[in-house]
Amino acid sequence: MIGLAFDILSWVSLLIGAIFLLVGAIGVLRFPDFYSRLHAVSVSDTMGTALILVGLMIQGGLSMVTVKLLLMFYFMIFTGPTAVHALAEAAIEGNVKPFARKTGQ
Amino acid sequence: MYIVVSVVILISITMGLVRAYRGPTLYDRVMAANMIGTLTVLMVSVLGFLTGRPEFLDIALVYVLISFVSTIAVLRVSANRYGTARDDATGSAQE
C-alpha cells in the first residue's frame, strides 16, 4: 500500500515538473524581450528540475541513487541562478536594451 | 511514465533549439545552450531510470557542472571580445 502511494506521489511530481519545463520552453519561445525570456527559462528550469528530481528521488528510495540525485539537485540550485545572473550581466555589458514601453520613454 | 516525461523534455529541447536558431542576440543563444544543457541532464537521469541503469546519474551529475562552466566560459570570452573588457579584480570597465 505504501509503495503504491510513493509511486503515485512520484508520478504526480514528475508530471508537474514536466509541465513546468514545457511552460518554460514555451515562455522562452514566445516572450518578446531577452530579459523576459531569461526570467522564463530560469524560473521554470529551476522549479521543473526540482520537481522531476524529487519525483526520481521518491522512486529511488533510500540508496546511492538518491544521494546522487540530491547532489545533482544541490548543484542545480546553485549553478542555475548564477549562470542566469552572469548571462544578464553580460547582456547588460553587451548593451542589450531592456524592453521599454513606447509611451513610458 | 518515464517515457511521457522524456517526450516532454524532448519537446522542450526542440523549443530551445528553435530559440537558439532564431535568437537575435548572442546571449539568446547562450541562454538556449544553458537551457538545453539542464534539459539534457534531466533527460539522461530520466532515461537512467527508464532503462534501470543507475550509472547514468553519474553522467548527469558531471554534465550539470560542465554545462554551467561552459556557459560562464562563453560569457567570459564574449564579454572580452564584444563588451567593454571588465578588469577581473576591480570590476572597473576598461575602454
N, CA and C atoms of all chains as a GROMACS GRO file, in nm:
protein
  600
    1MET      N    1   0.085  -0.118   0.000
    1MET     CA    2   0.000   0.000   0.000
    1MET      C    3   0.090   0.126   0.000
    2ILE      N    4   0.190   0.121   0.090
    2ILE     CA    5   0.277   0.239   0.098
    2ILE      C    6   0.349   0.257  -0.035
    3GLY      N    7   0.394   0.144  -0.095
    3GLY     CA    8   0.468   0.155  -0.219
    3GLY      C    9   0.386   0.222  -0.326
    4LEU      N   10   0.254   0.186  -0.329
    4LEU     CA   11   0.166   0.246  -0.430
    4LEU      C   12   0.157   0.396  -0.407
    5ALA      N   13   0.144   0.437  -0.280
    5ALA     CA   14   0.131   0.581  -0.252
    5ALA      C   15   0.258   0.652  -0.298
    6PHE      N   16   0.376   0.592  -0.271
    6PHE     CA   17   0.500   0.657  -0.315
    6PHE      C   18   0.504   0.667  -0.466
    7ASP      N   19   0.460   0.557  -0.534
    7ASP     CA   20   0.463   0.560  -0.681
    7ASP      C   21   0.377   0.672  -0.733
    8ILE      N   22   0.256   0.683  -0.680
    8ILE     CA   23   0.165   0.788  -0.729
    8ILE      C   24   0.225   0.924  -0.703
    9LEU      N   25   0.285   0.941  -0.582
    9LEU     CA   26   0.343   1.072  -0.548
    9LEU      C   27   0.454   1.106  -0.646
   10SER      N   28   0.538   1.009  -0.679
   10SER     CA   29   0.650   1.041  -0.770
   10SER      C   30   0.597   1.068  -0.909
   11TRP      N   31   0.494   0.995  -0.953
   11TRP     CA   32   0.440   1.022  -1.087
   11TRP      C   33   0.382   1.162  -1.093
   12VAL      N   34   0.310   1.204  -0.987
   12VAL     CA   35   0.249   1.337  -0.988
   12VAL      C   36   0.358   1.443  -0.995
   13SER      N   37   0.463   1.427  -0.914
   13SER     CA   38   0.567   1.532  -0.915
   13SER      C   39   0.642   1.529  -1.047
   14LEU      N   40   0.661   1.410  -1.106
   14LEU     CA   41   0.728   1.405  -1.237
   14LEU      C   42   0.645   1.479  -1.340
   15LEU      N   43   0.512   1.457  -1.336
   15LEU     CA   44   0.426   1.520  -1.436
   15LEU      C   45   0.426   1.671  -1.418
   16ILE      N   46   0.411   1.716  -1.294
   16ILE     CA   47   0.408   1.862  -1.271
   16ILE      C   48   0.542   1.922  -1.312
   17GLY      N   49   0.652   1.853  -1.282
   17GLY     CA   50   0.784   1.903  -1.324
   17GLY      C   51   0.792   1.913  -1.475
   18ALA      N   52   0.738   1.812  -1.545
   18ALA     CA   53   0.741   1.814  -1.691
   18ALA      C   54   0.658   1.931  -1.743
   19ILE      N   55   0.542   1.956  -1.678
   19ILE     CA   56   0.458   2.068  -1.721
   19ILE      C   57   0.534   2.198  -1.703
   20PHE      N   58   0.605   2.212  -1.590
   20PHE     CA   59   0.682   2.335  -1.567
   20PHE      C   60   0.785   2.353  -1.677
   21LEU      N   61   0.854   2.243  -1.714
   21LEU     CA   62   0.956   2.256  -1.819
   21LEU      C   63   0.892   2.302  -1.949
   22LEU      N   64   0.774   2.244  -1.980
   22LEU     CA   65   0.708   2.280  -2.106
   22LEU      C   66   0.669   2.427  -2.105
   23VAL      N   67   0.614   2.471  -1.991
   23VAL     CA   68   0.573   2.612  -1.981
   23VAL      C   69   0.696   2.701  -2.000
   24GLY      N   70   0.806   2.660  -1.937
   24GLY     CA   71   0.928   2.740  -1.951
   24GLY      C   72   0.974   2.745  -2.095
   25ALA      N   73   0.967   2.631  -2.163
   25ALA     CA   74   1.013   2.628  -2.302
   25ALA      C   75   0.923   2.715  -2.389
   26ILE      N   76   0.791   2.710  -2.364
   26ILE     CA   77   0.701   2.796  -2.441
   26ILE      C   78   0.734   2.942  -2.411
   27GLY      N   79   0.759   2.972  -2.281
   27GLY     CA   80   0.794   3.110  -2.245
   27GLY      C   81   0.919   3.155  -2.318
   28VAL      N   82   1.017   3.066  -2.332
   28VAL     CA   83   1.141   3.105  -2.398
   28VAL      C   84   1.113   3.140  -2.544
   29LEU      N   85   1.017   3.069  -2.603
   29LEU     CA   86   0.990   3.094  -2.745
   29LEU      C   87   0.909   3.221  -2.765
   30ARG      N   88   0.812   3.244  -2.674
   30ARG     CA   89   0.711   3.344  -2.706
   30ARG      C   90   0.743   3.482  -2.653
   31PHE      N   91   0.829   3.496  -2.555
   31PHE     CA   92   0.843   3.627  -2.492
   31PHE      C   93   0.914   3.725  -2.584
   32PRO      N   94   0.875   3.853  -2.580
   32PRO     CA   95   0.927   3.949  -2.679
   32PRO      C   96   1.070   3.991  -2.652
   33ASP      N   97   1.111   3.990  -2.522
   33ASP     CA   98   1.237   4.059  -2.490
   33ASP      C   99   1.333   3.958  -2.431
   34PHE      N  100   1.464   3.984  -2.442
   34PHE     CA  101   1.563   3.887  -2.396
   34PHE      C  102   1.549   3.863  -2.247
   35TYR      N  103   1.528   3.972  -2.169
   35TYR     CA  104   1.530   3.955  -2.023
   35TYR      C  105   1.407   3.880  -1.975
   36SER      N  106   1.291   3.901  -2.044
   36SER     CA  107   1.174   3.823  -2.001
   36SER      C  108   1.196   3.676  -2.036
   37ARG      N  109   1.264   3.650  -2.149
   37ARG     CA  110   1.294   3.510  -2.181
   37ARG      C  111   1.388   3.452  -2.076
   38LEU      N  112   1.484   3.532  -2.036
   38LEU     CA  113   1.580   3.485  -1.935
   38LEU      C  114   1.508   3.449  -1.806
   39HIS      N  115   1.411   3.538  -1.771
   39HIS     CA  116   1.336   3.511  -1.649
   39HIS      C  117   1.257   3.382  -1.663
   40ALA      N  118   1.194   3.365  -1.783
   40ALA     CA  119   1.110   3.246  -1.802
   40ALA      C  120   1.195   3.119  -1.788
   41VAL      N  121   1.314   3.120  -1.852
   41VAL     CA  122   1.390   2.995  -1.853
   41VAL      C  123   1.445   2.966  -1.714
   42SER      N  124   1.481   3.069  -1.639
   42SER     CA  125   1.544   3.039  -1.509
   42SER      C  126   1.440   2.996  -1.408
   43VAL      N  127   1.324   3.063  -1.408
   43VAL     CA  128   1.223   3.026  -1.308
   43VAL      C  129   1.175   2.885  -1.334
   44SER      N  130   1.137   2.857  -1.459
   44SER     CA  131   1.074   2.727  -1.483
   44SER      C  132   1.177   2.616  -1.476
   45ASP      N  133   1.300   2.644  -1.524
   45ASP     CA  134   1.403   2.539  -1.519
   45ASP      C  135   1.427   2.496  -1.377
   46THR      N  136   1.450   2.592  -1.290
   46THR     CA  137   1.482   2.554  -1.152
   46THR      C  138   1.366   2.475  -1.091
   47MET      N  139   1.243   2.524  -1.112
   47MET     CA  140   1.128   2.457  -1.049
   47MET      C  141   1.103   2.321  -1.114
   48GLY      N  142   1.106   2.318  -1.248
   48GLY     CA  143   1.081   2.192  -1.317
   48GLY      C  144   1.186   2.089  -1.282
   49THR      N  145   1.311   2.133  -1.278
   49THR     CA  146   1.419   2.040  -1.244
   49THR      C  147   1.399   1.986  -1.103
   50ALA      N  148   1.364   2.077  -1.011
   50ALA     CA  149   1.348   2.034  -0.872
   50ALA      C  150   1.239   1.928  -0.862
   51LEU      N  151   1.126   1.953  -0.929
   51LEU     CA  152   1.015   1.858  -0.916
   51LEU      C  153   1.051   1.724  -0.978
   52ILE      N  154   1.115   1.727  -1.095
   52ILE     CA  155   1.148   1.600  -1.160
   52ILE      C  156   1.250   1.523  -1.074
   53LEU      N  157   1.346   1.595  -1.019
   53LEU     CA  158   1.447   1.525  -0.937
   53LEU      C  159   1.382   1.468  -0.811
   54VAL      N  160   1.287   1.544  -0.754
   54VAL     CA  161   1.219   1.491  -0.634
   54VAL      C  162   1.140   1.366  -0.671
   55GLY      N  163   1.074   1.371  -0.789
   55GLY     CA  164   1.000   1.253  -0.833
   55GLY      C  165   1.091   1.133  -0.847
   56LEU      N  166   1.211   1.155  -0.904
   56LEU     CA  167   1.304   1.043  -0.921
   56LEU      C  168   1.356   0.996  -0.787
   57MET      N  169   1.375   1.092  -0.695
   57MET     CA  170   1.428   1.052  -0.563
   57MET      C  171   1.330   0.958  -0.494
   58ILE      N  172   1.199   0.990  -0.507
   58ILE     CA  173   1.100   0.904  -0.440
   58ILE      C  174   1.107   0.765  -0.500
   59GLN      N  175   1.126   0.761  -0.634
   59GLN     CA  176   1.138   0.628  -0.695
   59GLN      C  177   1.266   0.560  -0.649
   60GLY      N  178   1.371   0.640  -0.628
   60GLY     CA  179   1.499   0.580  -0.595
   60GLY      C  180   1.503   0.518  -0.457
   61GLY      N  181   1.425   0.573  -0.365
   61GLY     CA  182   1.424   0.515  -0.230
   61GLY      C  183   1.554   0.548  -0.160
   62LEU      N  184   1.581   0.481  -0.046
   62LEU     CA  185   1.700   0.516   0.032
   62LEU      C  186   1.818   0.438  -0.024
   63SER      N  187   1.890   0.498  -0.121
   63SER     CA  188   2.003   0.425  -0.180
   63SER      C  189   2.099   0.528  -0.237
   64MET      N  190   2.206   0.478  -0.297
   64MET     CA  191   2.308   0.567  -0.354
   64MET      C  192   2.248   0.654  -0.464
   65VAL      N  193   2.144   0.600  -0.529
   65VAL     CA  194   2.081   0.676  -0.638
   65VAL      C  195   2.028   0.807  -0.582
   66THR      N  196   1.962   0.800  -0.468
   66THR     CA  197   1.904   0.923  -0.411
   66THR      C  198   2.013   1.020  -0.370
   67VAL      N  199   2.128   0.969  -0.324
   67VAL     CA  200   2.236   1.060  -0.285
   67VAL      C  201   2.284   1.136  -0.409
   68LYS      N  202   2.298   1.063  -0.520
   68LYS     CA  203   2.343   1.132  -0.643
   68LYS      C  204   2.240   1.234  -0.686
   69LEU      N  205   2.112   1.199  -0.676
   69LEU     CA  206   2.007   1.293  -0.716
   69LEU      C  207   2.009   1.414  -0.625
   70LEU      N  208   2.035   1.392  -0.496
   70LEU     CA  209   2.042   1.508  -0.404
   70LEU      C  210   2.158   1.597  -0.442
   71LEU      N  211   2.272   1.535  -0.476
   71LEU     CA  212   2.389   1.616  -0.516
   71LEU      C  213   2.356   1.696  -0.641
   72MET      N  214   2.291   1.630  -0.737
   72MET     CA  215   2.256   1.700  -0.861
   72MET      C  216   2.161   1.815  -0.831
   73PHE      N  217   2.065   1.789  -0.745
   73PHE     CA  218   1.969   1.893  -0.707
   73PHE      C  219   2.043   2.009  -0.642
   74TYR      N  220   2.141   1.977  -0.555
   74TYR     CA  221   2.216   2.079  -0.484
   74TYR      C  222   2.294   2.165  -0.582
   75PHE      N  223   2.362   2.099  -0.678
   75PHE     CA  224   2.442   2.176  -0.774
   75PHE      C  225   2.350   2.262  -0.859
   76MET      N  226   2.236   2.205  -0.902
   76MET     CA  227   2.149   2.281  -0.992
   76MET      C  228   2.091   2.402  -0.922
   77ILE      N  229   2.062   2.389  -0.793
   77ILE     CA  230   2.004   2.504  -0.723
   77ILE      C  231   2.104   2.618  -0.721
   78PHE      N  232   2.236   2.585  -0.715
   78PHE     CA  233   2.334   2.694  -0.707
   78PHE      C  234   2.378   2.740  -0.844
   79THR      N  235   2.394   2.645  -0.941
   79THR     CA  236   2.452   2.690  -1.068
   79THR      C  237   2.347   2.756  -1.156
   80GLY      N  238   2.220   2.718  -1.140
   80GLY     CA  239   2.117   2.775  -1.227
   80GLY      C  240   2.109   2.926  -1.218
   81PRO      N  241   2.074   2.977  -1.099
   81PRO     CA  242   2.064   3.122  -1.090
   81PRO      C  243   2.196   3.194  -1.118
   82THR      N  244   2.309   3.133  -1.082
   82THR     CA  245   2.438   3.201  -1.106
   82THR      C  246   2.460   3.218  -1.254
   83ALA      N  247   2.430   3.114  -1.332
   83ALA     CA  248   2.451   3.124  -1.476
   83ALA      C  249   2.360   3.231  -1.535
   84VAL      N  250   2.234   3.235  -1.486
   84VAL     CA  251   2.141   3.334  -1.542
   84VAL      C  252   2.186   3.474  -1.503
   85HIS      N  253   2.239   3.488  -1.380
   85HIS     CA  254   2.288   3.621  -1.339
   85HIS      C  255   2.405   3.663  -1.427
   86ALA      N  256   2.496   3.568  -1.454
   86ALA     CA  257   2.611   3.603  -1.539
   86ALA      C  258   2.562   3.641  -1.678
   87LEU      N  259   2.458   3.569  -1.725
   87LEU     CA  260   2.404   3.599  -1.857
   87LEU      C  261   2.346   3.740  -1.861
   88ALA      N  262   2.268   3.775  -1.758
   88ALA     CA  263   2.208   3.908  -1.758
   88ALA      C  264   2.318   4.014  -1.749
   89GLU      N  265   2.419   3.986  -1.668
   89GLU     CA  266   2.530   4.082  -1.653
   89GLU      C  267   2.599   4.102  -1.788
   90ALA      N  268   2.624   3.990  -1.858
   90ALA     CA  269   2.693   4.001  -1.987
   90ALA      C  270   2.605   4.072  -2.088
   91ALA      N  271   2.471   4.048  -2.077
   91ALA     CA  272   2.383   4.112  -2.174
   91ALA      C  273   2.381   4.263  -2.151
   92ILE      N  274   2.377   4.304  -2.024
   92ILE     CA  275   2.381   4.448  -1.996
   92ILE      C  276   2.515   4.504  -2.049
   93GLU      N  277   2.621   4.427  -2.029
   93GLU     CA  278   2.753   4.470  -2.076
   93GLU      C  279   2.754   4.483  -2.228
   94GLY      N  280   2.687   4.385  -2.293
   94GLY     CA  281   2.686   4.389  -2.438
   94GLY      C  282   2.576   4.478  -2.490
   95ASN      N  283   2.535   4.575  -2.412
   95ASN     CA  284   2.431   4.676  -2.436
   95ASN      C  285   2.311   4.618  -2.508
   96VAL      N  286   2.246   4.515  -2.447
   96VAL     CA  287   2.115   4.469  -2.494
   96VAL      C  288   2.013   4.549  -2.414
   97LYS      N  289   1.930   4.626  -2.485
   97LYS     CA  290   1.841   4.720  -2.415
   97LYS      C  291   1.723   4.643  -2.357
   98PRO      N  292   1.686   4.666  -2.229
   98PRO     CA  293   1.561   4.606  -2.178
   98PRO      C  294   1.441   4.664  -2.253
   99PHE      N  295   1.330   4.588  -2.246
   99PHE     CA  296   1.208   4.622  -2.321
   99PHE      C  297   1.142   4.740  -2.253
  100ALA      N  298   1.130   4.855  -2.321
  100ALA     CA  299   1.067   4.971  -2.256
  100ALA      C  300   0.940   5.002  -2.333
  101ARG      N  301   0.832   5.035  -2.259
  101ARG     CA  302   0.706   5.069  -2.328
  101ARG      C  303   0.730   5.195  -2.410
  102LYS      N  304   0.665   5.205  -2.527
  102LYS     CA  305   0.690   5.322  -2.614
  102LYS      C  306   0.651   5.449  -2.542
  103THR      N  307   0.531   5.448  -2.474
  103THR     CA  308   0.485   5.575  -2.414
  103THR      C  309   0.572   5.609  -2.294
  104GLY      N  310   0.624   5.509  -2.223
  104GLY     CA  311   0.694   5.540  -2.099
  104GLY      C  312   0.837   5.581  -2.122
  105GLN      N  313   0.878   5.627  -2.238
  105GLN     CA  314   1.020   5.655  -2.271
  105GLN      C  315   1.083   5.756  -2.179
  106MET      N  316   0.558   0.594  -1.766
  106MET     CA  317   0.558   0.729  -1.709
  106MET      C  318   0.687   0.802  -1.745
  107TYR      N  319   0.800   0.726  -1.741
  107TYR     CA  320   0.924   0.794  -1.776
  107TYR      C  321   0.924   0.834  -1.922
  108ILE      N  322   0.854   0.754  -2.004
  108ILE     CA  323   0.850   0.787  -2.147
  108ILE      C  324   0.780   0.919  -2.168
  109VAL      N  325   0.670   0.941  -2.093
  109VAL     CA  326   0.597   1.068  -2.109
  109VAL      C  327   0.689   1.184  -2.073
  110VAL      N  328   0.762   1.169  -1.961
  110VAL     CA  329   0.848   1.280  -1.917
  110VAL      C  330   0.958   1.301  -2.019
  111SER      N  331   1.016   1.192  -2.072
  111SER     CA  332   1.127   1.213  -2.167
  111SER      C  333   1.075   1.275  -2.296
  112VAL      N  334   0.952   1.241  -2.338
  112VAL     CA  335   0.898   1.305  -2.459
  112VAL      C  336   0.879   1.454  -2.434
  113VAL      N  337   0.828   1.490  -2.315
  113VAL     CA  338   0.808   1.632  -2.285
  113VAL      C  339   0.942   1.703  -2.284
  114ILE      N  340   1.045   1.639  -2.228
  114ILE     CA  341   1.178   1.701  -2.225
  114ILE      C  342   1.229   1.717  -2.368
  115LEU      N  343   1.202   1.619  -2.454
  115LEU     CA  344   1.248   1.631  -2.594
  115LEU      C  345   1.181   1.750  -2.661
  116ILE      N  346   1.049   1.768  -2.634
  116ILE     CA  347   0.979   1.882  -2.694
  116ILE      C  348   1.042   2.011  -2.646
  117SER      N  349   1.073   2.018  -2.515
  117SER     CA  350   1.133   2.142  -2.462
  117SER      C  351   1.269   2.166  -2.526
  118ILE      N  352   1.345   2.057  -2.549
  118ILE     CA  353   1.478   2.075  -2.610
  118ILE      C  354   1.462   2.129  -2.752
  119THR      N  355   1.361   2.078  -2.828
  119THR     CA  356   1.345   2.131  -2.964
  119THR      C  357   1.305   2.279  -2.958
  120MET      N  358   1.222   2.314  -2.858
  120MET     CA  359   1.186   2.457  -2.847
  120MET      C  360   1.311   2.539  -2.817
  121GLY      N  361   1.399   2.483  -2.731
  121GLY     CA  362   1.523   2.554  -2.703
  121GLY      C  363   1.606   2.570  -2.828
  122LEU      N  364   1.607   2.464  -2.913
  122LEU     CA  365   1.684   2.472  -3.038
  122LEU      C  366   1.625   2.580  -3.127
  123VAL      N  367   1.492   2.590  -3.132
  123VAL     CA  368   1.430   2.692  -3.218
  123VAL      C  369   1.473   2.830  -3.169
  124ARG      N  370   1.471   2.846  -3.035
  124ARG     CA  371   1.514   2.976  -2.981
  124ARG      C  372   1.661   2.998  -3.013
  125ALA      N  373   1.743   2.895  -3.006
  125ALA     CA  374   1.887   2.911  -3.037
  125ALA      C  375   1.902   2.951  -3.183
  126TYR      N  376   1.817   2.899  -3.270
  126TYR     CA  377   1.829   2.932  -3.414
  126TYR      C  378   1.782   3.074  -3.437
  127ARG      N  379   1.669   3.109  -3.371
  127ARG     CA  380   1.607   3.237  -3.405
  127ARG      C  381   1.663   3.350  -3.322
  128GLY      N  382   1.722   3.320  -3.209
  128GLY     CA  383   1.758   3.422  -3.111
  128GLY      C  384   1.834   3.536  -3.175
  129PRO      N  385   1.784   3.660  -3.168
  129PRO     CA  386   1.857   3.769  -3.236
  129PRO      C  387   1.996   3.791  -3.178
  130THR      N  388   2.003   3.795  -3.042
  130THR     CA  389   2.134   3.835  -2.988
  130THR      C  390   2.215   3.709  -2.955
  131LEU      N  391   2.344   3.730  -2.934
  131LEU     CA  392   2.432   3.619  -2.896
  131LEU      C  393   2.386   3.559  -2.764
  132TYR      N  394   2.338   3.647  -2.674
  132TYR     CA  395   2.306   3.599  -2.539
  132TYR      C  396   2.182   3.511  -2.540
  133ASP      N  397   2.093   3.531  -2.643
  133ASP     CA  398   1.980   3.436  -2.655
  133ASP      C  399   2.034   3.297  -2.680
  134ARG      N  400   2.136   3.290  -2.764
  134ARG     CA  401   2.187   3.157  -2.799
  134ARG      C  402   2.256   3.094  -2.679
  135VAL      N  403   2.328   3.178  -2.602
  135VAL     CA  404   2.396   3.121  -2.483
  135VAL      C  405   2.291   3.075  -2.383
  136MET      N  406   2.182   3.153  -2.371
  136MET     CA  407   2.076   3.112  -2.278
  136MET      C  408   2.014   2.981  -2.325
  137ALA      N  409   1.990   2.969  -2.458
  137ALA     CA  410   1.930   2.845  -2.509
  137ALA      C  411   2.024   2.728  -2.485
  138ALA      N  412   2.155   2.752  -2.500
  138ALA     CA  413   2.250   2.643  -2.476
  138ALA      C  414   2.246   2.601  -2.330
  139ASN      N  415   2.237   2.699  -2.241
  139ASN     CA  416   2.231   2.667  -2.098
  139ASN      C  417   2.105   2.588  -2.067
  140MET      N  418   1.994   2.631  -2.127
  140MET     CA  419   1.866   2.562  -2.102
  140MET      C  420   1.872   2.419  -2.154
  141ILE      N  421   1.928   2.401  -2.275
  141ILE     CA  422   1.935   2.266  -2.332
  141ILE      C  423   2.027   2.179  -2.247
  142GLY      N  424   2.130   2.242  -2.187
  142GLY     CA  425   2.220   2.166  -2.100
  142GLY      C  426   2.146   2.107  -1.983
  143THR      N  427   2.068   2.193  -1.915
  143THR     CA  428   1.997   2.140  -1.798
  143THR      C  429   1.893   2.038  -1.840
  144LEU      N  430   1.831   2.061  -1.958
  144LEU     CA  431   1.729   1.964  -2.001
  144LEU      C  432   1.795   1.831  -2.035
  145THR      N  433   1.918   1.837  -2.089
  145THR     CA  434   1.987   1.712  -2.120
  145THR      C  435   2.018   1.634  -1.993
  146VAL      N  436   2.053   1.710  -1.889
  146VAL     CA  437   2.081   1.643  -1.761
  146VAL      C  438   1.957   1.568  -1.716
  147LEU      N  439   1.841   1.634  -1.725
  147LEU     CA  440   1.717   1.568  -1.681
  147LEU      C  441   1.687   1.448  -1.770
  148MET      N  442   1.711   1.468  -1.900
  148MET     CA  443   1.682   1.358  -1.994
  148MET      C  444   1.767   1.236  -1.959
  149VAL      N  445   1.894   1.260  -1.932
  149VAL     CA  446   1.984   1.147  -1.904
  149VAL      C  447   1.941   1.076  -1.776
  150SER      N  448   1.903   1.157  -1.674
  150SER     CA  449   1.867   1.089  -1.548
  150SER      C  450   1.735   1.015  -1.562
  151VAL      N  451   1.640   1.073  -1.639
  151VAL     CA  452   1.513   1.001  -1.656
  151VAL      C  453   1.536   0.873  -1.736
  152LEU      N  454   1.622   0.882  -1.839
  152LEU     CA  455   1.649   0.760  -1.918
  152LEU      C  456   1.723   0.658  -1.832
  153GLY      N  457   1.806   0.708  -1.740
  153GLY     CA  458   1.873   0.615  -1.650
  153GLY      C  459   1.772   0.536  -1.570
  154PHE      N  460   1.666   0.604  -1.527
  154PHE     CA  461   1.562   0.533  -1.451
  154PHE      C  462   1.480   0.444  -1.543
  155LEU      N  463   1.461   0.492  -1.669
  155LEU     CA  464   1.375   0.414  -1.760
  155LEU      C  465   1.442   0.280  -1.789
  156THR      N  466   1.575   0.284  -1.818
  156THR     CA  467   1.640   0.158  -1.854
  156THR      C  468   1.695   0.087  -1.731
  157GLY      N  469   1.668   0.145  -1.612
  157GLY     CA  470   1.709   0.075  -1.491
  157GLY      C  471   1.858   0.066  -1.474
  158ARG      N  472   1.934   0.168  -1.520
  158ARG     CA  473   2.079   0.165  -1.503
  158ARG      C  474   2.120   0.288  -1.423
  159PRO      N  475   2.158   0.269  -1.295
  159PRO     CA  476   2.188   0.387  -1.212
  159PRO      C  477   2.316   0.457  -1.252
  160GLU      N  478   2.399   0.399  -1.346
  160GLU     CA  479   2.524   0.469  -1.376
  160GLU      C  480   2.498   0.599  -1.451
  161PHE      N  481   2.379   0.610  -1.517
  161PHE     CA  482   2.353   0.731  -1.594
  161PHE      C  483   2.360   0.854  -1.505
  162LEU      N  484   2.327   0.835  -1.373
  162LEU     CA  485   2.320   0.953  -1.287
  162LEU      C  486   2.457   1.016  -1.271
  163ASP      N  487   2.565   0.934  -1.279
  163ASP     CA  488   2.698   0.995  -1.270
  163ASP      C  489   2.720   1.087  -1.390
  164ILE      N  490   2.677   1.040  -1.507
  164ILE     CA  491   2.695   1.123  -1.627
  164ILE      C  492   2.617   1.252  -1.611
  165ALA      N  493   2.493   1.240  -1.562
  165ALA     CA  494   2.411   1.360  -1.549
  165ALA      C  495   2.474   1.456  -1.448
  166LEU      N  496   2.528   1.398  -1.341
  166LEU     CA  497   2.588   1.483  -1.236
  166LEU      C  498   2.705   1.562  -1.292
  167VAL      N  499   2.791   1.493  -1.370
  167VAL     CA  500   2.907   1.563  -1.426
  167VAL      C  501   2.860   1.668  -1.526
  168TYR      N  502   2.756   1.636  -1.600
  168TYR     CA  503   2.715   1.727  -1.706
  168TYR      C  504   2.653   1.855  -1.650
  169VAL      N  505   2.596   1.847  -1.527
  169VAL     CA  506   2.544   1.970  -1.466
  169VAL      C  507   2.656   2.071  -1.456
  170LEU      N  508   2.772   2.026  -1.404
  170LEU     CA  509   2.881   2.122  -1.381
  170LEU      C  510   2.941   2.166  -1.512
  171ILE      N  511   2.954   2.071  -1.607
  171ILE     CA  512   3.016   2.108  -1.736
  171ILE      C  513   2.932   2.214  -1.805
  172SER      N  514   2.800   2.198  -1.805
  172SER     CA  515   2.717   2.296  -1.878
  172SER      C  516   2.724   2.431  -1.810
  173PHE      N  517   2.737   2.430  -1.675
  173PHE     CA  518   2.747   2.559  -1.607
  173PHE      C  519   2.878   2.627  -1.642
  174VAL      N  520   2.987   2.550  -1.635
  174VAL     CA  521   3.118   2.609  -1.662
  174VAL      C  522   3.126   2.657  -1.806
  175SER      N  523   3.063   2.581  -1.898
  175SER     CA  524   3.073   2.623  -2.039
  175SER      C  525   2.996   2.753  -2.061
  176THR      N  526   2.881   2.769  -1.992
  176THR     CA  527   2.807   2.895  -2.007
  176THR      C  528   2.892   3.012  -1.959
  177ILE      N  529   2.955   2.993  -1.842
  177ILE     CA  530   3.036   3.104  -1.789
  177ILE      C  531   3.154   3.130  -1.882
  178ALA      N  532   3.212   3.024  -1.939
  178ALA     CA  533   3.329   3.042  -2.028
  178ALA      C  534   3.288   3.120  -2.152
  179VAL      N  535   3.173   3.083  -2.212
  179VAL     CA  536   3.132   3.153  -2.334
  179VAL      C  537   3.107   3.299  -2.302
  180LEU      N  538   3.044   3.324  -2.184
  180LEU     CA  539   3.016   3.465  -2.150
  180LEU      C  540   3.147   3.539  -2.128
  181ARG      N  541   3.242   3.474  -2.064
  181ARG     CA  542   3.369   3.542  -2.040
  181ARG      C  543   3.436   3.578  -2.171
  182VAL      N  544   3.435   3.485  -2.267
  182VAL     CA  545   3.500   3.512  -2.396
  182VAL      C  546   3.426   3.624  -2.467
  183SER      N  547   3.291   3.613  -2.471
  183SER     CA  548   3.218   3.714  -2.548
  183SER      C  549   3.228   3.850  -2.480
  184ALA      N  550   3.235   3.852  -2.346
  184ALA     CA  551   3.245   3.982  -2.277
  184ALA      C  552   3.375   4.049  -2.319
  185ASN      N  553   3.485   3.971  -2.325
  185ASN     CA  554   3.613   4.034  -2.359
  185ASN      C  555   3.611   4.080  -2.503
  186ARG      N  556   3.541   4.004  -2.590
  186ARG     CA  557   3.552   4.040  -2.733
  186ARG      C  558   3.454   4.150  -2.768
  187TYR      N  559   3.328   4.144  -2.720
  187TYR     CA  560   3.227   4.240  -2.770
  187TYR      C  561   3.206   4.352  -2.671
  188GLY      N  562   3.192   4.316  -2.538
  188GLY     CA  563   3.161   4.423  -2.445
  188GLY      C  564   3.286   4.497  -2.405
  189THR      N  565   3.273   4.584  -2.306
  189THR     CA  566   3.393   4.652  -2.254
  189THR      C  567   3.463   4.550  -2.165
  190ALA      N  568   3.590   4.530  -2.190
  190ALA     CA  569   3.662   4.426  -2.114
  190ALA      C  570   3.669   4.469  -1.970
  191ARG      N  571   3.601   4.396  -1.883
  191ARG     CA  572   3.595   4.436  -1.742
  191ARG      C  573   3.714   4.375  -1.670
  192ASP      N  574   3.787   4.454  -1.593
  192ASP     CA  575   3.902   4.403  -1.520
  192ASP      C  576   3.850   4.311  -1.411
  193ASP      N  577   3.911   4.191  -1.401
  193ASP     CA  578   3.856   4.092  -1.308
  193ASP      C  579   3.864   4.141  -1.165
  194ALA      N  580   3.978   4.199  -1.127
  194ALA     CA  581   3.995   4.229  -0.984
  194ALA      C  582   3.900   4.340  -0.942
  195THR      N  583   3.912   4.457  -1.005
  195THR     CA  584   3.835   4.570  -0.953
  195THR      C  585   3.697   4.578  -1.018
  196GLY      N  586   3.681   4.508  -1.133
  196GLY     CA  587   3.550   4.515  -1.195
  196GLY      C  588   3.526   4.647  -1.265
  197SER      N  589   3.634   4.725  -1.279
  197SER     CA  590   3.613   4.855  -1.346
  197SER      C  591   3.624   4.833  -1.496
  198ALA      N  592   3.540   4.901  -1.570
  198ALA     CA  593   3.538   4.881  -1.716
  198ALA      C  594   3.656   4.954  -1.777
  199GLN      N  595   3.728   4.882  -1.862
  199GLN     CA  596   3.842   4.950  -1.929
  199GLN      C  597   3.805   4.973  -2.074
  200GLU      N  598   3.818   5.093  -2.121
  200GLU     CA  599   3.785   5.121  -2.262
  200GLU      C  600   3.898   5.073  -2.351
   0.00000   0.00000   0.00000
